[in-house]
Amino acid sequence: MKKQNKLFFLIIFICTIYVHGLFAQNTNNNATWIWYPGDYEIWLNNEMQARRTERGAFFPPLWRYYSPYSLVTFTKDFNLAKPDVVNIKVEGQAKVQLDGQMYYGALENMEIPSGKHTITIKVYNQKGVPTLFVEGNNLVSDSSWLVTYEDKEWIDESGLASGVSGTEWEQVGSWNFNSVTALPSEYKLETTPWYVQNQETYKNGFVADFGKETFGYIKLHGLKGVGSVTVYYGESMEEAKSEQFCETLDRVQVTENTDSEYVIESSKAFRYVNVQTEGEVKLDSVSMLYEYLPLDYKGSFKCSDEQLNKIWDVSAYTMHLTTREFFIDGIKRDRWVWSGDAYQSYLMNYYLFFDNPSVKRTMYALRGKEPVNTHINTIMDYSLYWFLGVYDYYKFSGDKEFVKQIYPRMKTLMDFCLKRRNTNGMMEGLTGDWVFIDWADGLSKQGEVSFEQLLLARSLETMALCAKINEDIENEKFYKTEAGTLKKKIFEQFWSKDKGAFLHNSVHDTTEDKVTRYTNMFAIFFNYLSEEKKEAVKTNVLLNDNVQQITTPYMRFYELEALCQLGEQKYVLNEIRNYWGGMLQLGATSFWEKYDPNEKGEKQLAMYGRPYGKSLCHAWGASPVYLFGKYYLGVQPLTPGYETYKIEPVLGGLQWMEGTVPTPYGNISIYTTTKEIKVSAKGGIGTLLFKSVRKPSVTNGTIEKIGHQQYQLTIQPNTNYRIKYKAVE
């Protein structure tokens, strides 16, 4: 019996090793489509942004388009323990060399002998992106391959490639095209059927209401006869019924041979559609194919205030709608990738989806290619936000490889920015530059704007960090020195002791006696201010109604973040209730590009001199997702990739709240009331910080007192903690 048991367990052991070996081989040999880093992202961005139309007319972006390299070279050094047969697939035309020798056989079944080899594959594609897929038992295309757009190789008199050149190689780019049939050039977002919630007769047709803001392809049902169908889209009922001024529309010519169902080719944003017919054509109804990027909500938030719960839900839905191939601004009008909008989307993404590929795609698309001869989106501050986005991505993801890959493009963009400084070492708008800051009436963009200098200082600090990661010691020192020098100048030139705040700008060597919110609030969460100056800014600027008010969610984002940083969570919740709650009271099902409570009626829908120009679904409207995750649940990384992190929950007057914050390890979960805190995490080492009027207790671990009514607890992975305490009001 004992021998049989031993034999049984031996068989199980051998099978386990065998299965594990197969599994390891499969997981290590998953092929994926690869390309020159950034090229596919640039091409896809071009394709997406070119889909914008205005009342049926083509409306391309306002800035420079970049193109992929038409000829790139992929290479891989590898060692085969035994011969392999690989299939090679490209989008374009391919030239293959093995160990410097030209390969003339079929790409579908290339035989490679055992031993050490170097494979080099040139791919040409003038119409799209040169992409490559290699699949064998051991040799596959993956992120370990190198690629170049250069061609410094030559053939010597022996007929072999030189093998020695000055070619600079980079790590390839890839995404999730993990099947030979999943061609990157054929990528499309997913769709699912959605149906009308209400339909009413209107003129020579009907108006259909889909119940909330949405995005997709209208499908016409029951088409009969000859004539035309015009679909007028509206984020509001007023816009859909305004056949003269609605922002988007589609016209379909119908013949006797038209199918009874017809899907309009281009996707649009809308809640309402006004469908009108001309001629003898008739139709029964419409539905839609909802178009979306399939991402899961990993972050969550719920609390004792139902209005705030609704605000979080609508914020998450707004973010979902504007997260497409890239992080775009709004789904109706622009549908473009703007760097300032995207920077906020990155931050919200870290507390909702935690989808790193979307961040990387967007950063590559925005940066474009060499040479740099204009700011990103032509906007000075948008170039500077781009640098900040790289810093935050590394902080949340811990992805050093991306920082190394993008660093050369960071350097050339920073070179461009530094060359545009004036003799005082500051940036000001030159010919072709758009200084945006915010949509605000009467806001000066002239001369040396203190806000722009603050963004530049932070960008230089980001460059120093990335230079260190890339072991570029010389430039690390340079960027640190430049940042320190600029910060000193900012305080000398713009800080007013009398006003206890930064002044807005200097024109012709004269600093204007005007205070705005922008520089002051960014200086707080950049941690550039002493405690004394922070209090001065809070009193003299952020809580001062005499300083010009902000009316865009774009800058309300930062204003409320600065106040949270100063411990004003209770005040901020009231602002969120009033501002975002004000949009909900007006029937918003997604959050807007701009909201001014003083505007009434259809004025709430107007912008850019057009009656329905305002976007009613705009990415920067979703900021409560970020604020609730970072400043109420209180979770943020202390070291890159959440290797260490802190949790500092703040109820802000709520009776209870709960939620999850995603990290590279998995979710951190928090539940807190005024008497109890529950915490668990999947990875990393956390520090829970909280205040209690009495000595707290915990089910696991040891609570340490660190100050008057202040305590901390170390959070280990995969451990549930329950703290009994009494919150400090």
VODO-937668 format. One record per residue (C-alpha): x, y, z; residue in one letter. Coordinates in steps of 0.2 Angstrom, whole numbers, plus 5000, padded with zeros to 4 digits. Layout:
N
XYZA...
//
This chain:
729
500050005000M501450125004K502350084988K500750124979Q500550284988N502350334984K502050284965L500450384965F501250544972F502750524960L501550524945I500650674952I502350764955F502950724937I501250774929C501350934939T503050974933I502550934915Y500951044916V501951184924H503251174911G501951194897L501151334906F502751424909A503151404890Q501551464885N501551614897T503351664891N502951644873N501451744869N501651834853A501052014851T501052144837W502452264838I502952434831W504052584832Y503652654849P502352794847G502052764829D500452664830Y499752784844E500152934832I499252844817W497752794828L497652974835N497653044817N496252924812E495152964828M495353154827Q494953154808A493253084812R492653254819R491353334809T490353494811E488553494804R489153354792G490753454787A492553384790F493353474804F495253424807P496253474822P497053644824L498853584826W500153484817R499853304811Y501353184813Y501553024803S502352854807P503952804799Y503652714783S505152594785L505752524802V506952384806T506552264820F507952154828T508152014841K509551914848D509051744854F509651574858N508751414853L508951254862A508251164847K507651204830P506051314828D504851354814V504151524815V502751614806N503051804802I501651914798K501852104794V500652244789E501652304774G503152224765Q504552134774A506352094771K507051964783V508951924788Q509551794799L511351814806D511651944792G511051834778Q509551874767M508151754769Y507151704753Y505951584759G504051594764A503751704779L502351584785E503551434789N505351504792M506451364799E507851424811I509151294817P509651284836S510951394843G511251584845K510551694831H510151874827T508551904816I508252074808T506652114799I506352274789K504552324787V503852454774Y502152524775N501852694767Q499952694770K499952644788G501052584802V502452454799P501952314812T502652144815L502051984822F503151834824V502551664832E503551514835G503751384849N505151494857N505451644846L503951764847V503751954844S503552044861D504252194871S505952124871S506252164853W507252314847L506752434833V507452584824T506952704810Y508752734805E509652634792D511552644795K511852464790E512852424774W513452264765I515252234763D516152154749E515851974756S513952014754G513552014772L512852154782A514152254791S513552214809G514352374815V513452534814S512952694824G511152644823T510152684839E508952554844W507352574855E506252454864Q504752414853V502952474856G501452364858S499752354866W498552204867N498552134849F498951954854N498351864839S498951854822V497251894815T497052044827A497752174815L498152334823P497652434808S495852354810E495652404828Y493952474833K493052504849L491752384855E489852414852T488252344861T486452384857P485552524866W483752574864Y482652724865V481852764882Q480552884875N479952934857Q478753074852E478053134835T478953294829Y478653374812K478953254798N479653124810G480053104828F481253144842V481953004852A482653014869D483952884875F483852924893G485552994896K487153064887E487852924876T488952894861F488752774846G488052734829Y486152774826I485252624818K483752664807L482352534807H480952504795G481552604781L480352604766K480252714750G481352844742V481953004749G483153064763S483253044781V484153184792T484653144810V484953304821Y485953254836Y485753344853G486553334870E484953424875S483153424868M483453604863E484953564852E484153414844A482653514839K483753664832S483953604814E484853764810Q486153764825F486353594832C488253544831E488153374823T486953294810L486953154797D485953144780R485552974773V484952954755Q483652814753V483252714738T482052574734E483452454736N483952514754T483852384767D482552394780S483852424793E485252554791Y486752594803V487452774800I489352754797E489952884809S489752884828S489153034837K488753094855A486953134859F485553104871R484153154859Y484053124840V482853224829N482453114814V481653204799Q481153124782T480953204765E480153124750G479152964751E480352884764V479652814780K480452734795L479752654811D481052694824S482852704829V484052614841S485952634843M487552534844L488352604860Y490252624856E491552604871Y493252554877L492952404888P493752454905L493152404922D492752524936Y494152464949K493952614960G492252644969S491552774982F489952774992K489552875007C488052935019S487653075007D486653014992E486953174982Q488753144983L488552964978N487553024962K488953144958I490253004959W489252894948D488953034935V490853084936S491352894933A490152884918Y490853054911T492552984912M492052814904H491252914889L492853014887T494052874888T494052804871R495552754860E496352904870F495853014883F494853144874I494153314879D492253294875G491253174865I490153294855K491153434848R493053414848D493353224851R495253274851W496653244862V497053404872W498553394884S497753494898G496153394897D497153224896A498253274911Y496753274922Q496053114914S497653024919Y497353074937L495553024937M496052864928N497252814943Y495752814954Y494452734943L495152614929F497052614933F497252574915D499152614911N498952574892P497752724890S498952844898V500452784888K499452794871R498852964875T500553034880M501352964864Y500053034853A500153204861L502053214860R502153174842G503853164833K505453254829E505853394826P504853494839V504353664832N502753704841T501953674858H500853524861I499153574854N500053744851T499753784869I501153834881M500453764897D499953604888Y501753564884S502153584902L500653474908Y501353344897W502953334908F501953324923L500953184916G502553084915V502953114933Y501253064939D501252904928Y502852844936Y502252884953K500652784952F501352644940S503152624945G503452594926D505252634924K505352564906E504052684899F505052834907V506652764899K505752744882Q504952924882I506453014890Y507253064873P505653144868R505553234884M507253304882K506953374864T505253454870L506153534885M507453594874D506153684863F505353754879C506953824886L507453904870K505854004871R506354084887R506654274887N508254354894T507454344911N507454154910G505554154909M504354094896M503054204888E501954184873G502854204857L502154204839T501154054837G501054014855D499354004863W499354044882V497753964888F497753944907I495753944908D494154004900W493954164910A493354334905D494654464906G496154354911L497754424905S498954314895K500254444892Q502054444897G502754334910E501254244917V501754174935S500654024932F501753974917E503353994926Q502653884940L502253744928L503953764920L504853744937A503853584940R504253514923S506053544926L505953444942E505153304932T506553314920M507853294934A506853144941L506753054923C508653094920A509053004936K508052854931I508952854914N510652884923E510953044914D511853124928I512453284919E510653324914N509953284931E511053414938K510653534924F508753524926Y508853534945K509953694944T508753764932E507253724942A507953794958G508453954949T506753984942L505853944958K506954084966K506454204953K504654164954I504554204973F505654364970E504654434956Q502854374959F502654344978W501854494986S502054515005K500654645006D499354534997K500054375005G499854294987A500754274970F500354414958L499754364941H500954424928N502354554923S502254654907V503754754901H504654724917D503254784928T502354664939T500454694938E499554724954D498254584951K497954424960V497154274952T496954094959R497953994947Y499754014953T499254014971N498253854971M499553754961F500953814972A500053734987I499953554980F501653574972F502253604990N503153754986Y502453865000L502953875019S501553845031E501354025034E501254065015K499953925013K498853995026E499054165018A498554095001V497054005009K496354165017T496854295004N496454194988V495554034989L494254085002L494154264996N492654304985D493454464979N494754364968V494054324951Q492954164953Q493254004942I491853944932T492553794923T492653614931P494453624923Y495153744936M493853694949R494853534949F496453614955Y495553744966E494753604976L496253504977E497253644984A495853664998L495953485002C497753495003Q497453625016L496253515026G494653595020E493753435015Q492153495024K492153655014Y492553564998V491153445000L489953595000N490753664985E490553494976I488753484981R488353664975N489353654959Y489153474952W487553464961G486953614952G487253524935M486253374941L484853494946Q484753554928L484653374922G486453334918A486753144915T488653184912S489653334918F489953484907W491453584900E490853744909K489553784922Y489053954928D487553954941P487254134936N486754084918E484954034915K483953944902G484753914885E486254024890K486853864900Q487053774883L487953914873A489853934871M491153994858Y489754114851G488653964846R486953924855P487453744858Y489353754857G489553694875K490053514878S488953434890L490053284893C491853344896H493253244904A493753384915W492053374923G492453204931A493653274945S492653214960P493253034956V495053094959Y494553204974L493553074983F494852944981G496453044985K495753164999Y494253075007Y494652895006L496452975007G497452844997V499052904987Q500752824983P502252874993L503452784982T503252734964P502052604960G501252594977Y502752504984E502352614999T500852715001Y499752815014K497952805018I497252965027E495352955027P494453115030V492553105032L492353295030G490653295039G490053135032L489352995044Q490252855034W491052815018M491852665009E492752634993G494152554983T495752634976V496652524962P498452494963T499752394952P499452254966Y497552264966G496352364976N496552454993I494852445002S494252575015I492752585026Y492652715039T491352795051T491652915065T491952765076K492752625065E493952605051I494152445041K495652435029V496352295018S497652295003A498252174990K500052234990G501352364995G501652425012I500452555018G500352685032T498652725039L498552895047L497052955057F496553065072K495553005088S495053085104V495352925113R496552785112K496152675098P496252485096S496552365081V496252185077T497952165069N499552255070G500152395083T499452575083I500852705086E500452875093K501353005083I500653165090G499253245099H497653145094Q498653075079Q499052895076Y499752775063Q499652595058L500652495046T499652405033I500352235027Q499652155011P498252025012N497752075030T496152145037N496252285049Y494752345060R495152495071I494052565084K494252745088Y493252915090K493453035076A494053215080V492653325074E
//
